[in-house]
Amino acid sequence: MLVYLSAPSLQFLLCYQVSGPPLGVSYVTTASKTWKEAQKYCRKNHTDLATVSNQEDMKRLQHHVPAGAWIGLQRDWRWSRPGVEFNDSKWSPGQPDNYNSNKEDCVWMTKDGWHDDSCASVYKFICYDERKTSGNTFYVSTDEMTWREAQNYCRTNHTDLISGVQQLEDFKTNPLYMSLYTQEPDEKLWIGLFRDPDWSWSDGSNFSFTNWDEQNPDPDRDPKKSCAMTTSGGAWSSDDCNETKTFFCYDDSLFLIKENRTWEDALYYCRDLYGDLVSIANLDQQLWVQERAKMATTYYVWLGLRYTCTLDVWFWVSDETSNYTNWDPSKTTGDDCNMSAAMDRRGGAQVGQKDQRRKPVQFHLFQELTTTM
């Protein structure tokens, strides 16, 4: 939604370079890669594996993307400690198995490998202690806890649950490991590996749109199939992330810039370095821009919508013609000659605001997505 704000206000802003639909599919590969390899390639050469935000995006993919191609949707395993990537595993044979569809989203280890289990189960656990508060890099609990309780304990009293293959390898050379498994050869210990309960997009987008194939209505059924791909009908199915498939990337020309600008300064800045302040022509673009605006730290984000007293009308500075509006119903649009529109990052509302000419405001610079299909 949009609201208007008074002229002296200071906000972030959104810029664009080339107008286009909210999803740009720029490159469909002929080479086959695993999901992780495809993600790495897309991030290096484009923006990321493709995100699908609505049915229109899906229709475009159906025409341009072959069946069985990776998209950027995953339900992957993650390490508890931020910044540690899940790129190697030490599963025991037959694991993970999500036994009896028991939502086994947390992992414990023995000396023989990893097993998935319900996060509500209780076991002892291993903390990584960067500060060595216990006199050791690692701490093995004497009490049993659920996985979440163990994570909270480790973060409160040490650093985190042990995370990453390297830390686990280091633990195996620690005297605690030899002492523990000499006394208790089959001891089960929580480690910091868990799986998100929900599917998520590789680029961090939070779109709720899904399009699972009717033949695969429960993508969580097989825990080994935690990456999404397209089907011949344009819907989605899940498969083992280690399988090799074609894939497609997208180019997102929305850029986040942190500077302090008034609306007028922001307009000139965008036009000098990029194209213009962003215009929103339809709901699809609204949702896409709204998702990016959530990354702002100010409550509102400048748009390229301006009020003119001469014509008594709101207009997009890019000269685009659109009847689409999304004004916040709790606010009025007013008729001040210095009014400009902004988006509420908390809910996507459009607001009108007067241009601020005295104080600078930090802003985010975005550009609309382009399509090169």
N, C-alpha and C positions, 0 to 999 in steps of 0.2 A: 504494500500500500504506500501511497504518497501523502506527505503533508507539506505545508508551506512553512517556512521559518522566516523570522524577521531579518532584515538586511544586516544588522550587526553580528549575526551568528557566525561561528567558525566551525567547520566540519571537514571530514575526509571527503574525497571525491572519487569519481569513476570516470576514466577516459577510455576511448576506443580508437583503433587505427583504421580498421575496415569493417563496415557493418556486415552482419551475416547471421545465420541461424545459430542457436546456442550450442551446437555441437559441430566441430569440424573434424571430419575424418580425412586425414591427409595422406595416409600411407597404408596400404594393405600389402602385407608381405607375401612372398611366394616361398620363402624359406620357412622351415619348421624349427621351433624352439620350445623348450619347456616354458611354463608360465613365468618362472623367475627370470629366465634368460630373456623372454619377451619383454618383461617389465623393465629390465636393465637396458635393453636396446631402445625402447620407447623413451625412457627418461634421458638417455644420452642424446638421441637424435631428434626427438620431438618433445612432447610434454609428458605423456604417460600412456599406458594402455587405456583404451577408450572407456569413457564413462557414458552410460545411457541414462538420461534424466527423464524421458517421457516417451510416449508412443510415437511421436514424430521422429525422434531419433531412431527408434526401433525400425520404423518403416524405411528410413534411409539405409540402415545397415542391411536390411533384407535385400535391397537392390544391389548393394556394392560389396558385401562381405560374404565370402564363401562359408558354407556350413562347416562346423567344427573348428572355428577360429576362436582363439582366446579373446576374452574381453577383460576389463580391469576389475572384475568382481571376484572376491575371494573370502574364504572363511579359514584363515590360516592360523597356524600355531605361532605364539609370540612369547618372548621372554619377559619376565616381570620387570627386570631392570631396564629403564628407558635407554634407547640407543643401542641395545644389543640386538642384532638381527638374527633371525632364525634362518640359517643357511646350511645347516648340517644336522644330522640326527643320529641317534644311537638306539633305535627301537629294538626291542627284543623280537624274535620271530613271531609273526602273526599280529603284531601291534603296529599302530593303534587299531582296536577292534570295536570300540563303542559297544561293548557287550550288552545285549538285550536292549539296545537303543536307550541306554541308561544315562545319556548326556554326559559321557565321560570326557570332560573338557579340561581336566588337570592331570598332571603327570608325576608319578613317583619312579624312583630308580632303585635297582638292586645292583650288585656287582656285575650282573649279567646283561643289564640294559634297561630301557625305559618301558613303562606301561601306562596307558591312559586309565583314568578312574574318575568316579564322581567326585566333584570338588567338595562334597559334603562328607566324604570319608575322612577318617582321622588316622594320621600317621605322624611319626617323628619327621623332622625336616632339617635341611641344611641352610644356614645363613651365610652369605658372603659378608665379610667384615673388613671394609677398606681401611678403617681406622685401627683395626686390631685391638678393639676395646677389651676383648677377652684374652688378649695375648696371642691370638692366632688369626690367620686370615679367614678361617672358617669356624663356624660354630654349629655343632650338632646338638639338637634339642634332646632333652630327656623326657619331655612331655609330648603327648600326641595332640594334634590339633587338626581342624579342617584346613584346606589349602588357603582359604582367605584369611583365617586366623593366623596361620603360619606366615603369610605374606605381611600382614600387619605387624606381627611380632618382630620380624626381621627388619622391617623398615623403621620401627620405633627404636629398637635396641642395637641394631647393627647397620647394615647398608641396604640389603634386599635379600630375597631368596636367591640362592645360587643360580646364576644365569649365564648361558652360553657354553658351548662345547669346551672352550679354552679353560674356563673356570672349573668345569667338571674334570678335565684332564689334570689340572693343577691339584684338585682335591685328591685325586687318586695317588699322588705322590706325597700327600700330607700324612703324617703319623696318625692323625685321627681316622683316616680311611682304613689303614691297616689294623688299627686297634678295634675299630667298630666291626669290621667284617670277619675278623678272627673270632670275636666273641659271638656275634650274631650273623652267620653267613647269609641268611635270607632276609635281613632287615630291609624294610621298605621305608624310603625317605622321600618326602616331597621335595621336588626341585622347582625352579621358577618358570617352568614351561606350562602354558595354558592356551586354550583356544577360545577366540572370541565367540560368544553365543550367537552373534548375528553376522551376516554377510556384510562386507564393507568394500568400498571402492578404493582402488589403488591410489588415487590422487587425493584421498581424504574427503571427497564430497559426501554429503549426507542425504542424497536423494532416496526417497522411499519407494520409487517406482521399481516394480519387479515384473518379470515376464517369463516365469518358469514354464517349460514345456509340459503339456498335459500328461505325457508319458513319464515325466520325472517330477511329480508334484511335491515330493519330499526330498530336496537336495541334501538334507542333513543325514539321510539314512545311512549312507556309506561314508565313514569318516576319512577314507583315503581319497575321496573325490571332493576336494575342497576348493577347486578353482572352476570358474564358469566359462562356458563357450557358447557359441551360437549353434542353432540347429537349422535344418533345411527350411523350416517354416518361419525362421526369423526369431523363434523363441530361444530360451536358454536351457542349457543342461549343465550338469557338473561332471567333472572328470578328475583323474589323478593329475596333480600339478606337475608331475615328472614326465608325463606324456609329452611328446613333441607335436606341435600343431602350428598352422599358420596363425597369424594374429594381426590385429590392427591397432595403430596408435592414433592419437589425435593431437592437433596443435591448438593450444589454448592461448590466444593473444590477450588474455586478461593478465595484467601485470600489477603487482602490489608495490607501490612506491610510498615511502614514508617521508613526507615533507609537510611544512606548514604553509597553507595558502588560503586566501580568501576565495570566494566563488569566482570573481572576475580574474584574479591572478591564476586560479586553477584552470580557467578557460583558456587563457593565453598560453599557459604552460603546456596543456594538452595539444593545442593547435601547433605550437612551435616544435614539439618533440615527437608527437604521435599523430593524432587526427582531430579528435574533438572530445568534448565531454560525452558520456555515454547516453544513448537514446534507447528507449524500451518500446518496442512496437507491438508486443503480444505477451501472452501469459508465459510461453516457453522462455522467452528472453528474460522476463521478470524473474522466473524461478532460478535461471542460471546465474544472473547477476546477483540475485538475492543470496545465493549460496556463497558467492565470493565476498559479498559485503559483510558476511558474518565474521570475516577475519579482521574487520576494523575494530579499533578499540574506542572510537568515539561512538556515540549513540546514533548519529546520522551520517550519511555519506552523500556528498553533492552529486546531482545528476545534471544533464544538459537541458533541463526544462526551466523556462523563464517566463515571467509575466510581463506583458507590455501594456502600458496604460493607453498608448495611442490606439491600438486595435482592441483593447479590452479582451485579451485572449492569452492563454498559455501556449507556448510554442517550444518545439525542440530546436536548439541552436544548430543542429546538424541539417536543418531544413527537411528532415523526414516528416512525412505526413502520416499520422496515426491517430485513430480514435481511441486507442487503448489508454485507460487511466486506472489508477489503483489508489486513489486518495484514502487516507485514513478517515473513516467516518466520524471519529471523535474530534476531528479538527476541521476547520473551514479553510477554504483556499484564499480568502481575502482578496484585496484589490490594490495592495500597496505597489507602487511602481518599481520598487527594488526587490520584489519577491522572487525567490528561486526555489526550485524543488530539491528535496533530498529524500533518500531512502532510509527508513528506520532499520538498522542492521539487526535489531532484535526480532523483527517480525516481517520485514520486507515492505512495511508501509511506506508510501511516498508522502513526503511532507514538503511544505513550502517554507522558505526561510529568506529573510532579507540578507542581502550581501553584506559581509563584514569587511570593512575597508581599513580598520585600525590595527587589529591584532591578527597575526598569522595563525592558521590552524593546521595541524598535522592532517594529512590526507593519504588515502590509498589511491593509487592510479591503476585503473583497469582498462583493458581493451576488449572489445567483443571478439567472439570466436569467428574464425573464417573457415570456409569450406573449399576444399580444392579437389573434390571428387569430380 
